[in-house]
Amino acid sequence: MDQARYFVCESCMTPVPSGHKFCGRCGAGVPDNVMHLESHFYSDMQDPAKARLILIRGEGMDGLSYHLKADQHIVGRQGQVEFPDDPFVSPRHANFFYRDDRLVVRDEGSVNGVYFRVRGTIDLAPGDQLLAGEQVFRLDPTPRASDGADPDGTFFYSSPKYPSAFRLNQVLEGGATGMTVCARGNSLVVGREDGDLNFPGDVFMSAKHCTVEEKEGRFTLTDFDTKNGTYVRIKAEKALTQGDYVFIGKRLLRVELNVN
């Protein structure tokens, strides 16, 4: 008898043919888990509690897939998920980890930050940074007026001033400030050709891309269901859900969860 083909009785070490419920020698029962044993595909990728990061190559094409099967996963020029050729990625840029069965991303003090894709409308706060197309902006409130008269009664001559609730500052490489645009009233639309602030040469920006709005001291950001999306820099960490997109350096990653 080929003993490897059969269950071996734990009581008398006698092989029990497949399908038999009891040992023919001592009468001991075959365990239920052996009677109903099912074959599983040999791969830890099937772990339902784990997630994956999909590298987006552009035009809807998926690239490498990173299985997040450990407790923590450092993303950077070094770590579990490496992008050594991206100069905008810090050596230790971000960490993807699990907390209470949820996937969380944390900025590890990177230079350029971690950005997540906006869905619909979200709240903003002064100092927040957002990414639209290839442009990075910082939201700042309008500074307090300082145009009073000098001690001798002379006023500083300037261009006409318009009521404005906030301004967007373009952030250039190295952290320098580029264009500064004040909202005319309580909102400002960013786009390629149909906004208050236009970037006609930015092929990754939609004609009407996003809007920032202030109402009763509350700031909001709305993405106009654009092809490439609008992103906001996380302050510390953020819980992620199925289909979320995250920008790290120049790398765009999509979150895939094993959901039923």
Secondary structure by P-SEA (a helix, b strand, c coil): cccccccccccccccccccccccccccccccccccccccccccccccccbbbbbbbcccccccbbbbccccccccccccccccccccccccccbbbbbcccbbbbbcccccbbbbbbbccbbbbcccbbbbcccbbbbbbccccccccccccbbbbbbcccccccbbbbbbcccccccbbbbbccccccccccccccccccccccccccbbbbbcccbbbbbbccccbbbbbbbccbbbbccbbbbbcccbbbbbbcccc
